Amino acid sequence: MIRIILAGILCISAMSANAQDFSGLARIEGNDNAITDIRRGVQLNLTLTQGVPWRVFTLDNPERLVVDFREIDWQGVDPAELDQSDRVTSLRVGGFRPGWSRMVADLSGPYALETAVLEVNDLDGRAMLEVILKEVSPAAFATKIGSPNTPEWEHVVDPAQTISTQTQNGEGLLRVVIDPGHGGIDPGAEKNGALEKDLMLAFARDLKEALLRSGEFEVILTREDDSFVSLERRVAIAHQVAAEVFISLHADALSEGQARGATVYTLSKSASDKASAKLVERHDRADMLAGIDLSETDDVVADILMDLARLETIPRTRSLAHILHQELKNHSIPLHPRPVREAGFSVLKSSDIPSLLLELGFLSNQRDFENITNPEWQANMVDAVRDALIKWRAADAAATNLLRQ
């Protein structure tokens, strides 16, 4: 056996087992996989079909255990069955970054990492992971939290995707970043087995194809597959590729006020109504649920960005929202009674990119659910968004040229 002890650092050597030819993704197998309570602590046991690079750490607000793996196949793993601990209040598994997978366990109190051990069998290549947490004081827990500094872990956009900046003047191709909401370990809303993350990715692909076919756009998606992308990273991608428009796609579930119909959101420091505030909480909670370390988040910076955005970008964004609203009406898309709203969504906080969040509808509403899962309705919605972008591009270029004169 190869014994590897890890406490919050990336482990590369776990990939090798003598003379073992690994193929495909590692999977969870066996009957001993569980999170259980032990004396004054919590224990995680997993058996993988092969060794993979991994790391483990804890976070607070709330207390969480995070375990990362070089991509593994979670198929057949039921988090509810895996969690047999009263001290783990919630468990989530799924894709995180491209090529990486994550497990996040919400803890009922401050349980700090005591040991993390991976054993890889030389004969069959199977890997046994054991993680033990022990109860500590809140102060002691606070000294041990935080994601480890592992440069190999950080994912950046492929430099080949980076495109030089151009000014929107009605000439050339308009560069649009489409952001399919949620993904990977963050499924978003769910109804009758349909997941928001899957529906938005499929819609984003259809929209990308329609925009490219028009011959007037360059299109970049913030995610091309079922992987998690942090809110900050979604905005960073838009800046890295010099986006001229950013549209985030969602189809949430809200019980408050029986939310229904397509809704267009622009940036505001405060939500225009309680339902919008609830949506902001749901969206911005995604990073926390996925185990993102938010300890260095700077609200002052966010406020500055919003103030800067008001100088030039907000009027252009409002124009885009107005034109999109009109095209949704023209295409007979069912609309929310108040279809254009404002809220402080993190993905809209770009100071120099007109940015919208489009709720295609709400999965919590039966009519919307049937529409969003209907290919004919989807095609009509794609046409509405495409037509709106074409009209806005012309109007925005005309306004820009007028300002220059």
N, C-alpha and C positions, 0 to 999 in steps of 0.2 A: 504494500500500500504506500502511496505517496501522500504524506500528511502535510497539509498547508494550513497555516493559521493566519487569518486576516482580520484586521480591526479597522475597517474604513478605508482601505486602499485597494486599487485595482489589482486583480490577481491574473497574470497572464499565463503562468506556468501550469495552471490547471487544465490547459488545453491539451497537454500531451499525456498520453499513456503509452508505454512501450509497445511498439509494433501494432498499435491499434489504428485501424483505418476508419476514421470518422466520416460519415456521410449524412447529409441532411441535418435538420435542426435537432438539438437536444430536446428531450421530452421528459415530463414528470411521469414516473412509473412506480409500481409497487403499492403495498397496502400500509406502509408505515409513514406516509406523508401527513403531517398534521402540525398545527400550532396548539400547544397544550400548556396548562398551568403547572408550574413546579413550585417548590417551596420558595416563597418570596420572589417569584419571577415567572418568566415565560420562556418556552423552548420551541424552536422551529426545527423541524426535520423534513428534509426533502431528498428524494433519490432521483438523480438525472441519468438519462441513458448514456451521457458522456460528459466529460469535464469541459467547462467553458470559463472564460474570464468572468470575474464577478467582483462585486464590492458591496459593503453594507455600512449603514450609518443611521443615526437617529436625528429627528427634527422636533421642534416644539411648536406650540400655538396652532393646533393641538399636538400633544406628544405622538410621534409616529416612528415606526421602524420602516426603513426603506432598504430593499435588497435588489440590486441590479445584476443582470446577467447579459453576456453576449447572447444574442437572440435565441430564445427557446420557444418551443411550441406549447402553448397553454391549452391546446385542445383536450377536452375531457376533464379539465380541472375545474371543480366547483368550489369557489371560495367559501361558500357557506358550509360545505362538508369539511374543507381543510381547516377552518377555524373552529377548534374545539376548546378554546380558551375563554373564560369569563373576563380576562384582563385585556383581550383584544376585542374592541367594540365593532370594528368593521375591517374587512379585508378586500383589496382590489388587486387584480393582476391584469397584465396586458402589455401591448407594445408601448415603447416610450420614444426613443429616438430611432431613426433608421438603423436596423441591425442590432438593436438593444431591447431588452424586455425588463419589466419592473414589477415588483410586488410592494404594496404599501399596506401596512397594518396600523390602524389607529389604536392607540393604547389608552387604557383607562386611567393611567397615572404615569409618573416618572420612572420608567424602567430603562436603565442604561445598558449599553452593550458590554457584556462581560467577556464572552469568547465567541469567535466565529471560526469554524473549522470545516475544511473541505477535504474529503478523502477520495482519491481516485484509485479504483481497482486496476492493477496491472494486467489482469487476465481478461476482463471483459470491458474495461473502460468506464464502467458505471461510476458515478460520483455521488457521494453522500455528504450533504450539507447539514451542519448542526450549528444553530445560532442560539445563544443563551443570553437573556436579559435578566438583570437583577434590580429589584426595587431600591431606589436611592432617594435622597432628599431632592426637592425641586432645584436647590442651588447646585447640588452635585450634578444633576442631570444637565443643567444649563451649561456646565463647563465642557460637556462631551458632545454637544450637538453640532450639526453642520455638515454639509456635503464635503467630502474630501477633495483636496486639490489633485486631480488626476488628469493631466493634459490629454492623455490618450482618449479620455471619455468625451471631451468636448466635440460637438459636431458643428461644422460650419457649412455654409452653402458652397457647393462645388464652384470653384473659381470660374469654370467655363460658363456658369450661369450669369456671372456678373457682366452687366452691360453698361456702356458709358452713358452718362447723363445727357438727356436732350430736353429742350424746352418745348412745351405744348404750344404749337402754333398752327395746328391744322394740317401740317405736312408730315409725311412719313407715317410710321406706325405708332399708335398710341399704346403705351406699355401699361398693361393692367395686371395687378396681382389679385388673384382670387383665393380666398381663404376659407376652405371647408372647415366649419367649426368642429371642435372636439377631435377625437382620434386616439387610437391606441388604448392606453389604460383608462382614458376618459371617454366613455361611450356617449355622453350627453343624455338627452331624453330617450325614452323607450316606450313603445306601445305595440302590443300584440306581436312581440318578437322583432319588430323593426327598430333599429337603432339610429338615432340622429346622426352619429358620425358616418355611418354607411350611406345614408340617404344624401347627406351633404356632399360627400366625396363623389358619388355618382352624378349628382346635379352639377357639381363644379367641372367634372370632366366633360359633360354635355355642353355646358356653357363655354368652356375653353374651345371645344371643337367648333361651335357656332361662330365665335369671335374670330377664330383663325380663318374659317371659310369666307368670312366677309372681306378678308384682305385688308382690313384697316387696323389690326391690333397685333401686338406681341402679348403673349399671355404666360404668366408664371403662376403655378399653384404653390401655396405654402406647404402642402403635403401632397404627395402623389400616391400614397398608400395608407394603410391603417396604422399610422405611427403617431405618437404624441408630439405636438409642437407647443412649446410654452407660449404664453401670450406675448412675452417680450421678444421671443424669437420670431414670431409671426411679423411683428412690426419691423424687426431687424432685417428680415428677408426682403421686405418691401423697399427698405432703404438701400440694401446692398445691390439690388437690381435696378435702382433708380426708377421705381414705379411712379407713374403719373396718376394712377387711380388705384385705390385699395377697396375691395368689397369683401366683407366677411359674411358667410352664409350660415344661417341657423334655422332650426325648427324646434323650438323649445316646448316644454310642457309647463303650464301655469294653471292653477286652480283659481287664483285670485281674479275675480271679475269675469270669469268664463272667457278668457282671452281667445280671440279668433281672428283670422284674416292676416294677409300680408302686411308687414309694418316696416317702415324705413326709419333707421335711427342715425342721427348725427351726434357729434360730440357736444357734451355740456358738462360743466362741473357738477351739476346736480341733475337728478332725473326729473322729467316733466310730470311724473305721476308715480304712484306707489307700485303699480305693476312693472313699470320700467326699472324702478329701483330694485325690485325682486329679481328681475332678469340680470341686472348688473351683478348682484350678489351671486347668482348661479354661475354666470360666465367667469367672473374673476375668482371664484372658488375652485375652478378647475385646476389651476396650478397647485394649490394646496392639496387637493385630493390626489394629484398625481405625484406628490412627494417632492415638489420643487422647494428649494431652500429660499425662503422669502425674507431672510433676516437682514439682507442688505438693500431691500427695496427703499427707495427714497421718494417719499411723497412730495417733497419740495420740488424735486426735478419734474415730477409729473405735473404739478401746478404750473411751473414755468413753461413747460411744453404746451399746455392748454392755452396759456396767455399768448404765446407766440403764434399759435395756430389761428387766433382770432384776427390777426393783422391782415392776412391775405387768403389763407386757405379756407377758412370757415365760409366766407361768401361764395366761393367756388363750390364748396361741398353742399351748401344749401341749394345752389342752382342744380347740382346733380340730383339731390334728393327730390326737388320739385319735378324735374323732368322724368325721373324714374317713377314717381307717384303717378304722373299723367299717363305714362306708357302702360303701367299696370292697369289703370282704368280703361285705356284704349283696348287692351287685350282681355278685358272682362275678368281680370283676376279678382277674386273676393278679397276685399280690403278690411282692415281693422277700422272700427268707427273713427278712430283718430290715427290715420295711417302714417303720418310723419311726426316723429317724436324725437326727444333729446335725452341722452343719458351719458354717464361717464364710463363707457366701456373702455377697458384698457387697450384693446386692439385699434381704437380710433384715435389714440393719442399721438399721432404724427403731426409735427409742426408744419410740414411742407408737402404733404400728400393728401389730396381730397379723399376722405375715407368714409365709407358707409357700412353699417351693419344691416343686412336684410334678413328679417324673419320671414321665410317663405310662408309661414303659417305656424300653427301650434299643434303638436301631436296630441295634446290633451283635448283638442276639439275634434269630434268625429268627422265633420265635414272636411276640415283641413287635413286630417290624417288620410282620408280617402283621396283627396286631391294630390297631396304630396307623394303618395305611392302610386299615382296614376300616370303612365307614360305620356298620354296625350296632354294632360295638364302640365306635366313637367316641360314638354316641348313648347307649349304656349308661354310658360313662364320664362324659359330660355330666350324665346323670341322677344319678349317684353324687355328683358334686361339688355339684350344686344341692341335693340332699337333705341333704348334710352341712352346707352353709351355713345352710339353713333350721333344722336342729336345733341347730346351734351358736348361732345368733342367739337362739333361745329360752332355751337353757341359760345363755348369757353374760348376757342381760338379767336372768334370775332371780338369778344370782350377784351382779350389780351392785346390784340392788334389796336383796338380803340384806345386803350390805356397808353400804348407806346406812342400813338400820334399826339 
